[in-house]
């Protein structure tokens, strides 16, 4: 069974955002603390284990939903205005218009 158009659109959006964050990490305008926070967020997503195990009711399942977006939000707040937009435009041109 093939994924529906909504799922493909979500996958394209995630690919674009991941590429955007890669560009942000490489950009010299990005503050060091923002780079660290983004790196920790990406590392947390890719970790083969959870810091809070999933067998702990409620908290074990929502830790990824809270920790990763919070780290990304903090990193974005530390960045100079326009940096994310510049990197997002570069990512869109490389990944194709979504």
N, CA, C and O atoms as a GROMACS GRO file, in nm:
protein
  392
    1UNK      N    1   0.085  -0.118   0.000
    1UNK     CA    2   0.000   0.000   0.000
    1UNK      C    3   0.089   0.125   0.000
    1UNK      O    4   0.180   0.136   0.082
    2UNK      N    5   0.064   0.216  -0.090
    2UNK     CA    6   0.144   0.338  -0.103
    2UNK      C    7   0.095   0.443  -0.005
    2UNK      O    8  -0.025   0.453   0.022
    3UNK      N    9   0.189   0.524   0.050
    3UNK     CA   10   0.147   0.631   0.141
    3UNK      C   11   0.064   0.735   0.068
    3UNK      O   12   0.085   0.760  -0.051
    4UNK      N   13  -0.029   0.796   0.139
    4UNK     CA   14  -0.115   0.898   0.081
    4UNK      C   15  -0.040   1.027   0.058
    4UNK      O   16   0.074   1.043   0.102
    5UNK      N   17  -0.104   1.121  -0.012
    5UNK     CA   18  -0.039   1.249  -0.043
    5UNK      C   19  -0.005   1.330   0.083
    5UNK      O   20   0.093   1.404   0.083
    6UNK      N   21  -0.085   1.316   0.190
    6UNK     CA   22  -0.056   1.389   0.312
    6UNK      C   23   0.074   1.339   0.375
    6UNK      O   24   0.156   1.418   0.422
    7UNK      N   25   0.092   1.208   0.376
    7UNK     CA   26   0.213   1.152   0.434
    7UNK      C   27   0.336   1.191   0.353
    7UNK      O   28   0.442   1.219   0.410
    8UNK      N   29   0.323   1.192   0.221
    8UNK     CA   30   0.435   1.234   0.136
    8UNK      C   31   0.469   1.381   0.160
    8UNK      O   32   0.586   1.418   0.161
    9UNK      N   33   0.368   1.463   0.180
    9UNK     CA   34   0.388   1.606   0.204
    9UNK      C   35   0.459   1.627   0.338
    9UNK      O   36   0.548   1.711   0.349
   10UNK      N   37   0.420   1.550   0.439
   10UNK     CA   38   0.485   1.560   0.570
   10UNK      C   39   0.631   1.517   0.558
   10UNK      O   40   0.719   1.582   0.614
   11UNK      N   41   0.656   1.409   0.485
   11UNK     CA   42   0.794   1.361   0.467
   11UNK      C   43   0.879   1.465   0.396
   11UNK      O   44   0.994   1.487   0.434
   12UNK      N   45   0.824   1.530   0.294
   12UNK     CA   46   0.898   1.635   0.223
   12UNK      C   47   0.928   1.752   0.316
   12UNK      O   48   1.037   1.809   0.312
   13UNK      N   49   0.830   1.789   0.399
   13UNK     CA   50   0.849   1.899   0.494
   13UNK      C   51   0.957   1.867   0.595
   13UNK      O   52   1.039   1.952   0.629
   14UNK      N   53   0.957   1.744   0.646
   14UNK     CA   54   1.060   1.702   0.741
   14UNK      C   55   1.198   1.702   0.677
   14UNK      O   56   1.297   1.742   0.739
   15UNK      N   57   1.205   1.657   0.553
   15UNK     CA   58   1.332   1.656   0.481
   15UNK      C   59   1.384   1.799   0.463
   15UNK      O   60   1.502   1.825   0.483
   16UNK      N   61   1.294   1.891   0.427
   16UNK     CA   62   1.333   2.030   0.409
   16UNK      C   63   1.380   2.091   0.541
   16UNK      O   64   1.482   2.161   0.544
   17UNK      N   65   1.308   2.065   0.650
   17UNK     CA   66   1.348   2.121   0.780
   17UNK      C   67   1.481   2.064   0.826
   17UNK      O   68   1.564   2.137   0.879
   18UNK      N   69   1.502   1.934   0.806
   18UNK     CA   70   1.629   1.873   0.845
   18UNK      C   71   1.743   1.937   0.766
   18UNK      O   72   1.848   1.967   0.823
   19UNK      N   73   1.722   1.959   0.637
   19UNK     CA   74   1.825   2.022   0.555
   19UNK      C   75   1.846   2.168   0.598
   19UNK      O   76   1.958   2.218   0.597
   20UNK      N   77   1.737   2.236   0.635
   20UNK     CA   78   1.747   2.374   0.684
   20UNK      C   79   1.836   2.380   0.807
   20UNK      O   80   1.922   2.467   0.818
   21UNK      N   81   1.814   2.287   0.901
   21UNK     CA   82   1.894   2.287   1.024
   21UNK      C   83   2.039   2.251   0.996
   21UNK      O   84   2.129   2.300   1.065
   22UNK      N   85   2.064   2.168   0.897
   22UNK     CA   86   2.202   2.139   0.858
   22UNK      C   87   2.270   2.267   0.809
   22UNK      O   88   2.384   2.295   0.844
   23UNK      N   89   2.198   2.343   0.726
   23UNK     CA   90   2.254   2.469   0.675
   23UNK      C   91   2.277   2.570   0.788
   23UNK      O   92   2.378   2.641   0.789
   24UNK      N   93   2.184   2.575   0.882
   24UNK     CA   94   2.197   2.666   0.996
   24UNK      C   95   2.321   2.630   1.078
   24UNK      O   96   2.395   2.718   1.120
   25UNK      N   97   2.343   2.500   1.099
   25UNK     CA   98   2.460   2.457   1.177
   25UNK      C   99   2.591   2.494   1.108
   25UNK      O  100   2.691   2.519   1.176
   26UNK      N  101   2.593   2.498   0.976
   26UNK     CA  102   2.715   2.530   0.902
   26UNK      C  103   2.736   2.680   0.884
   26UNK      O  104   2.846   2.724   0.852
   27UNK      N  105   2.632   2.759   0.906
   27UNK     CA  106   2.638   2.903   0.881
   27UNK      C  107   2.721   2.972   0.989
   27UNK      O  108   2.704   2.945   1.108
   28UNK      N  109   2.808   3.061   0.948
   28UNK     CA  110   2.894   3.133   1.043
   28UNK      C  111   2.817   3.234   1.127
   28UNK      O  112   2.866   3.277   1.232
   29UNK      N  113   2.697   3.273   1.084
   29UNK     CA  114   2.617   3.369   1.160
   29UNK      C  115   2.547   3.304   1.280
   29UNK      O  116   2.497   3.375   1.368
   30UNK      N  117   2.543   3.172   1.284
   30UNK     CA  118   2.474   3.102   1.391
   30UNK      C  119   2.558   3.106   1.519
   30UNK      O  120   2.674   3.064   1.518
   31UNK      N  121   2.500   3.156   1.629
   31UNK     CA  122   2.573   3.159   1.756
   31UNK      C  123   2.610   3.017   1.804
   31UNK      O  124   2.540   2.920   1.775
   32UNK      N  125   2.718   3.009   1.876
   32UNK     CA  126   2.768   2.879   1.923
   32UNK      C  127   2.664   2.805   2.008
   32UNK      O  128   2.645   2.685   1.990
   33UNK      N  129   2.596   2.875   2.099
   33UNK     CA  130   2.497   2.811   2.185
   33UNK      C  131   2.382   2.755   2.103
   33UNK      O  132   2.331   2.646   2.133
   34UNK      N  133   2.340   2.826   2.000
   34UNK     CA  134   2.233   2.777   1.913
   34UNK      C  135   2.277   2.650   1.841
   34UNK      O  136   2.198   2.557   1.825
   35UNK      N  137   2.403   2.647   1.797
   35UNK     CA  138   2.456   2.527   1.731
   35UNK      C  139   2.456   2.409   1.827
   35UNK      O  140   2.422   2.297   1.789
   36UNK      N  141   2.494   2.434   1.950
   36UNK     CA  142   2.496   2.326   2.050
   36UNK      C  143   2.355   2.274   2.076
   36UNK      O  144   2.334   2.153   2.078
   37UNK      N  145   2.258   2.365   2.094
   37UNK     CA  146   2.120   2.323   2.120
   37UNK      C  147   2.063   2.244   2.004
   37UNK      O  148   1.997   2.142   2.025
   38UNK      N  149   2.087   2.290   1.880
   38UNK     CA  150   2.039   2.215   1.764
   38UNK      C  151   2.107   2.080   1.754
   38UNK      O  152   2.042   1.980   1.721
   39UNK      N  153   2.236   2.075   1.781
   39UNK     CA  154   2.308   1.949   1.777
   39UNK      C  155   2.256   1.850   1.879
   39UNK      O  156   2.243   1.731   1.851
   40UNK      N  157   2.226   1.900   1.999
   40UNK     CA  158   2.169   1.813   2.103
   40UNK      C  159   2.031   1.764   2.062
   40UNK      O  160   1.998   1.647   2.083
   41UNK      N  161   1.949   1.851   2.002
   41UNK     CA  162   1.815   1.811   1.958
   41UNK      C  163   1.824   1.701   1.852
   41UNK      O  164   1.753   1.600   1.862
   42UNK      N  165   1.909   1.719   1.754
   42UNK     CA  166   1.925   1.618   1.648
   42UNK      C  167   1.982   1.488   1.708
   42UNK      O  168   1.937   1.379   1.673
   43UNK      N  169   2.078   1.501   1.797
   43UNK     CA  170   2.135   1.384   1.862
   43UNK      C  171   2.033   1.309   1.945
   43UNK      O  172   2.031   1.186   1.948
   44UNK      N  173   1.946   1.384   2.014
   44UNK     CA  174   1.842   1.322   2.096
   44UNK      C  175   1.745   1.242   2.009
   44UNK      O  176   1.701   1.134   2.047
   45UNK      N  177   1.712   1.298   1.893
   45UNK     CA  178   1.621   1.227   1.801
   45UNK      C  179   1.686   1.099   1.751
   45UNK      O  180   1.619   0.996   1.740
   46UNK      N  181   1.814   1.104   1.721
   46UNK     CA  182   1.883   0.990   1.662
   46UNK      C  183   1.935   0.888   1.764
   46UNK      O  184   1.983   0.782   1.726
   47UNK      N  185   1.926   0.920   1.893
   47UNK     CA  186   1.974   0.828   1.996
   47UNK      C  187   1.898   0.695   1.989
   47UNK      O  188   1.776   0.695   1.973
   48UNK      N  189   1.969   0.583   2.001
   48UNK     CA  190   1.900   0.454   1.996
   48UNK      C  191   1.825   0.421   2.125
   48UNK      O  192   1.755   0.320   2.132
   49UNK      N  193   1.840   0.504   2.227
   49UNK     CA  194   1.768   0.481   2.353
   49UNK      C  195   1.713   0.615   2.402
   49UNK      O  196   1.758   0.721   2.359
   50UNK      N  197   1.618   0.609   2.493
   50UNK     CA  198   1.558   0.730   2.551
   50UNK      C  199   1.621   0.758   2.686
   50UNK      O  200   1.656   0.666   2.760
   51UNK      N  201   1.636   0.885   2.718
   51UNK     CA  202   1.681   0.923   2.851
   51UNK      C  203   1.575   0.888   2.955
   51UNK      O  204   1.607   0.846   3.066
   52UNK      N  205   1.450   0.904   2.917
   52UNK     CA  206   1.337   0.863   3.002
   52UNK      C  207   1.272   0.744   2.931
   52UNK      O  208   1.209   0.762   2.827
   53UNK      N  209   1.287   0.623   2.985
   53UNK     CA  210   1.236   0.503   2.917
   53UNK      C  211   1.086   0.510   2.891
   53UNK      O  212   1.010   0.566   2.970
   54UNK      N  213   1.044   0.451   2.779
   54UNK     CA  214   0.904   0.455   2.738
   54UNK      C  215   0.812   0.376   2.830
   54UNK      O  216   0.691   0.398   2.829
   55UNK      N  217   0.866   0.284   2.910
   55UNK     CA  218   0.779   0.206   2.997
   55UNK      C  219   0.728   0.287   3.117
   55UNK      O  220   0.638   0.243   3.187
   56UNK      N  221   0.786   0.406   3.140
   56UNK     CA  222   0.734   0.494   3.245
   56UNK      C  223   0.608   0.561   3.189
   56UNK      O  224   0.614   0.630   3.087
   57UNK      N  225   0.495   0.540   3.256
   57UNK     CA  226   0.368   0.592   3.202
   57UNK      C  227   0.371   0.742   3.174
   57UNK      O  228   0.427   0.820   3.251
   58UNK      N  229   0.314   0.780   3.067
   58UNK     CA  230   0.294   0.917   3.018
   58UNK      C  231   0.426   0.990   2.992
   58UNK      O  232   0.453   1.028   2.878
   59UNK      N  233   0.508   1.010   3.093
   59UNK     CA  234   0.632   1.087   3.077
   59UNK      C  235   0.727   1.019   2.978
   59UNK      O  236   0.794   1.087   2.902
   60UNK      N  237   0.732   0.889   2.980
   60UNK     CA  238   0.822   0.815   2.891
   60UNK      C  239   0.788   0.835   2.744
   60UNK      O  240   0.876   0.828   2.658
   61UNK      N  241   0.661   0.860   2.715
   61UNK     CA  242   0.620   0.876   2.576
   61UNK      C  243   0.622   1.021   2.529
   61UNK      O  244   0.642   1.048   2.411
   62UNK      N  245   0.603   1.114   2.620
   62UNK     CA  246   0.596   1.254   2.576
   62UNK      C  247   0.729   1.328   2.588
   62UNK      O  248   0.738   1.445   2.550
   63UNK      N  249   0.833   1.261   2.640
   63UNK     CA  250   0.959   1.333   2.656
   63UNK      C  251   1.015   1.379   2.521
   63UNK      O  252   1.067   1.490   2.511
   64UNK      N  253   1.005   1.294   2.417
   64UNK     CA  254   1.054   1.333   2.284
   64UNK      C  255   0.973   1.449   2.228
   64UNK      O  256   1.027   1.536   2.159
   65UNK      N  257   0.845   1.450   2.258
   65UNK     CA  258   0.756   1.553   2.204
   65UNK      C  259   0.780   1.688   2.273
   65UNK      O  260   0.748   1.792   2.216
   66UNK      N  261   0.836   1.686   2.391
   66UNK     CA  262   0.860   1.810   2.466
   66UNK      C  263   1.006   1.855   2.453
   66UNK      O  264   1.031   1.972   2.425
   67UNK      N  265   1.100   1.764   2.472
   67UNK     CA  266   1.242   1.801   2.478
   67UNK      C  267   1.294   1.852   2.344
   67UNK      O  268   1.355   1.959   2.339
   68UNK      N  269   1.269   1.779   2.236
   68UNK     CA  270   1.323   1.817   2.106
   68UNK      C  271   1.268   1.952   2.058
   68UNK      O  272   1.346   2.039   2.020
   69UNK      N  273   1.135   1.972   2.058
   69UNK     CA  274   1.085   2.104   2.015
   69UNK      C  275   1.134   2.218   2.104
   69UNK      O  276   1.158   2.328   2.056
   70UNK      N  277   1.148   2.192   2.234
   70UNK     CA  278   1.196   2.296   2.324
   70UNK      C  279   1.339   2.336   2.291
   70UNK      O  280   1.372   2.454   2.288
   71UNK      N  281   1.425   2.237   2.265
   71UNK     CA  282   1.563   2.267   2.227
   71UNK      C  283   1.569   2.344   2.096
   71UNK      O  284   1.646   2.440   2.083
   72UNK      N  285   1.488   2.304   1.999
   72UNK     CA  286   1.485   2.373   1.869
   72UNK      C  287   1.433   2.515   1.886
   72UNK      O  288   1.488   2.609   1.827
   73UNK      N  289   1.328   2.533   1.965
   73UNK     CA  290   1.272   2.666   1.988
   73UNK      C  291   1.375   2.758   2.054
   73UNK      O  292   1.390   2.873   2.013
   74UNK      N  293   1.446   2.708   2.154
   74UNK     CA  294   1.549   2.789   2.219
   74UNK      C  295   1.660   2.827   2.120
   74UNK      O  296   1.706   2.941   2.120
   75UNK      N  297   1.702   2.732   2.037
   75UNK     CA  298   1.807   2.760   1.938
   75UNK      C  299   1.759   2.866   1.839
   75UNK      O  300   1.835   2.956   1.804
   76UNK      N  301   1.634   2.856   1.794
   76UNK     CA  302   1.582   2.952   1.697
   76UNK      C  303   1.574   3.092   1.757
   76UNK      O  304   1.596   3.190   1.686
   77UNK      N  305   1.542   3.101   1.884
   77UNK     CA  306   1.534   3.233   1.950
   77UNK      C  307   1.671   3.300   1.958
   77UNK      O  308   1.678   3.423   1.964
   78UNK      N  309   1.778   3.222   1.960
   78UNK     CA  310   1.913   3.277   1.972
   78UNK      C  311   1.971   3.323   1.838
   78UNK      O  312   2.075   3.389   1.835
   79UNK      N  313   1.907   3.288   1.728
   79UNK     CA  314   1.962   3.316   1.596
   79UNK      C  315   1.926   3.457   1.549
   79UNK      O  316   1.821   3.510   1.583
   80UNK      N  317   2.015   3.516   1.470
   80UNK     CA  318   1.985   3.650   1.417
   80UNK      C  319   1.865   3.645   1.322
   80UNK      O  320   1.840   3.544   1.256
   81UNK      N  321   1.791   3.755   1.315
   81UNK     CA  322   1.674   3.760   1.226
   81UNK      C  323   1.715   3.733   1.081
   81UNK      O  324   1.818   3.782   1.034
   82UNK      N  325   1.634   3.658   1.013
   82UNK     CA  326   1.658   3.631   0.871
   82UNK      C  327   1.742   3.508   0.843
   82UNK      O  328   1.740   3.458   0.731
   83UNK      N  329   1.817   3.460   0.941
   83UNK     CA  330   1.904   3.345   0.917
   83UNK      C  331   1.825   3.220   0.879
   83UNK      O  332   1.858   3.151   0.783
   84UNK      N  333   1.720   3.191   0.955
   84UNK     CA  334   1.638   3.073   0.926
   84UNK      C  335   1.572   3.088   0.789
   84UNK      O  336   1.568   2.992   0.712
   85UNK      N  337   1.521   3.206   0.758
   85UNK     CA  338   1.458   3.227   0.627
   85UNK      C  339   1.556   3.205   0.513
   85UNK      O  340   1.522   3.143   0.412
   86UNK      N  341   1.678   3.256   0.529
   86UNK     CA  342   1.781   3.236   0.426
   86UNK      C  343   1.811   3.087   0.407
   86UNK      O  344   1.817   3.037   0.294
   87UNK      N  345   1.829   3.017   0.518
   87UNK     CA  346   1.861   2.874   0.509
   87UNK      C  347   1.742   2.793   0.457
   87UNK      O  348   1.760   2.696   0.384
   88UNK      N  349   1.620   2.832   0.494
   88UNK     CA  350   1.501   2.762   0.445
   88UNK      C  351   1.488   2.780   0.293
   88UNK      O  352   1.453   2.685   0.223
   89UNK      N  353   1.516   2.901   0.243
   89UNK     CA  354   1.511   2.923   0.098
   89UNK      C  355   1.615   2.837   0.026
   89UNK      O  356   1.586   2.780  -0.079
   90UNK      N  357   1.735   2.827   0.083
   90UNK     CA  358   1.839   2.743   0.024
   90UNK      C  359   1.795   2.597   0.025
   90UNK      O  360   1.816   2.526  -0.073
   91UNK      N  361   1.734   2.552   0.134
   91UNK     CA  362   1.690   2.414   0.144
   91UNK      C  363   1.579   2.385   0.043
   91UNK      O  364   1.576   2.279  -0.019
   92UNK      N  365   1.487   2.481   0.026
   92UNK     CA  366   1.378   2.462  -0.070
   92UNK      C  367   1.433   2.454  -0.213
   92UNK      O  368   1.384   2.374  -0.294
   93UNK      N  369   1.533   2.535  -0.244
   93UNK     CA  370   1.587   2.532  -0.379
   93UNK      C  371   1.659   2.399  -0.403
   93UNK      O  372   1.661   2.349  -0.516
   94UNK      N  373   1.719   2.343  -0.299
   94UNK     CA  374   1.789   2.215  -0.316
   94UNK      C  375   1.691   2.097  -0.313
   94UNK      O  376   1.705   2.003  -0.392
   95UNK      N  377   1.593   2.101  -0.224
   95UNK     CA  378   1.499   1.989  -0.210
   95UNK      C  379   1.380   2.002  -0.305
   95UNK      O  380   1.301   1.908  -0.317
   96UNK      N  381   1.368   2.113  -0.372
   96UNK     CA  382   1.252   2.136  -0.461
   96UNK      C  383   1.144   2.211  -0.386
   96UNK      O  384   1.135   2.203  -0.264
   97UNK      N  385   1.064   2.281  -0.459
   97UNK     CA  386   0.953   2.356  -0.397
   97UNK      C  387   0.850   2.261  -0.342
   97UNK      O  388   0.813   2.162  -0.405
   98UNK      N  389   0.806   2.293  -0.222
   98UNK     CA  390   0.709   2.205  -0.156
   98UNK      C  391   0.576   2.271  -0.164
   98UNK      O  392   0.477   2.216  -0.116
   0.00000   0.00000   0.00000
